[in-house]
Amino acid sequence: MAEPQITTTYAGEYAGKYISAALLSAPTIEGGGVTVLPNIKYKEVLQVVDTADLLSDATCDFTDTADIDLTEKVLEVEDFQVNSQICKSQFHNTWQSQEMGFSAFDDLPKSFSDYILGYYAAKVAAKVETNIWEGVNANPGEFDGLVTLALADATVVDVTGTAVDAANIIDEMGKIVDAIPTEVYGSDDLKLYVSSNMARAYIRALGGFAAAGLGANGTDNKGTQWYTNGQLSFDGLPIFVANGLDDNTAMAAQTSNLYFGCSLLSDTQEVRLIDMSPIDGSQNCRIIMRMSMGAQIGIGANVVLYHV
């Protein structure tokens, strides 16, 4: 069967389907772990308001007691791109076998171009997840992530971490909760963001067998079989497993205080899939994606960062 010829272009709003898949499919975004600010073409100014005590004794006169400190945080998005060339025959064989029913997947792309772009969108989403947390602007293809921003912010509450395991994870996570500012503790959207290795250690600790003082059989006396991918919590705080965090890294913060910005509907975004066979006779196709994104922390003093 002859290889299909494909030349597909999406630009501006019409690129939204694939750009949104690439940007917003990152687990932290998809799971509601950050506040998403779409449609930023260059930068977004975040107003940070701090006031002194507003309540005073009643008098007949007007006394200005509202000492308002208004500062700004700027979320500036950076332009990124994907420029890649692949041999389409490798992808065509897999896509064709799925279309013919030789696959366990039910939700299949309706066209060969959708299949390739979906594959690339998934790869970009994985990189975006890492960038959100551990990205460093100086590295190619990265913007400053939330951990990088927190390390550079002197107002963020730092907690010195260590290599965690099932024996010490309870104590280490307790250090994070103990460091949460009183003003933030109890907020509806306060979460404990943890790396995957910390989550695994916590799950194992809750399995018991005399570990971390939890007794022989752990949670509900089920041992290591207690956990079935449900919601985790610690001291009443929901745990958000952030796949993009490095090992032994965690953050306590409000979702409303962590921001991700992107150019989801901006006219600067673009997706192109160009078949090179009618141009140079090869079986290659070129994939081009252009997008903008960035991250920012609102109030650093309301964030606790646990790191080694």
RAKA-V611675 format. One record per backbone hydrogen bond with DSSP energy under -1.0 kcal/mol. CO is the residue of the C=O (numbers start at 1). NH is the residue of the N-H. Records with the same first field share a line. If there is no record, write none. Layout:
CO->NH + NH
This chain:
6->275
8->273
10->271
11->14
12->15
13->16
15->19
16->20
18->22
19->23
20->24
26->30
27->31
28->33
29->32
35->260
37->262
42->77
44->75
46->73
48->71
50->69
63->65
65->67
66->68
67->52
69->50
71->48
73->46
75->44
78->293
80->291
82->289
84->287
86->285
87->90
88->92
89->93
91->95
92->96
93->97
94->98
95->99
96->100
97->102
98->101
101->103
106->108
111->115
112->116
113->117
114->118
115->119
116->120
117->121
118->122
119->123
120->124
121->125
122->126
123->127
124->128
125->129
126->130
127->131
128->132
130->134
131->135
132->146
133->147
135->145
136->139
139->142
145->149
146->150
147->151
148->152
153->156
157->305
159->307
165->169
168->172
169->173
170->174
171->175
172->176
173->177
174->178
175->179
177->180
181->184 + 185
184->187
187->190
189->255
191->253
192->240
193->251
194->242
195->199
196->200
197->201
198->202
199->203
200->204
201->205
202->206
205->208
206->219
211->214
215->210
217->223
218->221
219->222
222->225
223->226
232->239
234->237
237->234
238->192
240->194
242->245
249->195
250->306
251->193
252->304
253->191
254->257
255->258
257->298
258->35
259->296
260->37
261->294
262->40
263->266
266->269
269->12
270->290
271->10
272->288
273->8
274->286
276->280
277->281
283->88
284->276
285->86
286->274
287->84
288->272
289->82
290->270
291->80
292->263
293->78
294->261
296->259
299->302
300->303
303->157
304->252
305->159
306->250
307->161
